[in-house]
Amino acid sequence: MSSGWILLGIVVVIALLVFAAYNRLVALSQRVSQAFADIDVQLKQRHDLIPNLVETVKGYASHERGTLDDVIKARNAAMSAQGPAQVSAAENQLSGALGRLIALSEAYPDLKANTNFQQLQSELSDIENKIAASRRFFNNAVQEYNTGIQQLPAALFAGALGFTRKDFFDLGEQRGQLEQAPSVKF
């Protein structure tokens, strides 16, 4: 009879460990989803800003049609991307196209001095900073989740319950640009 109670106690302890680990993995997975949704909100704001920026530039540099078309194509591709890997690749393409668009202002002093362009550029810079912060939060959440599914006891059953490794929001080519300190010229 006492060995039956011991066996029952062991089963209850194992069940409690599994329930606790499962609930922890669900919470970590939800945190990853929330972090990705935060990035999505920031990206939506950037996508909404781009048509105004393109229209402003078009007024001063209408013959730069290729650059303007590249930005619109990259925006459309970014808006239709799904999942962290595809979204990060599309957003990296969009960042490159936006960089070329902003660089046009150097060739057009009237555009560079336009207050609407300066305001849009400032808003874009603010959104880029928010995206970077959201990306850091997302990657931290993914790191905690991936660690959670690899630690014991969750590692014993995480795969069987559908908890698989999640991808980080990769910066791709943009990583090199962000690691360099900005140059300030007076």
Disulfide bonds with the S-S distance in Angstrom:
none
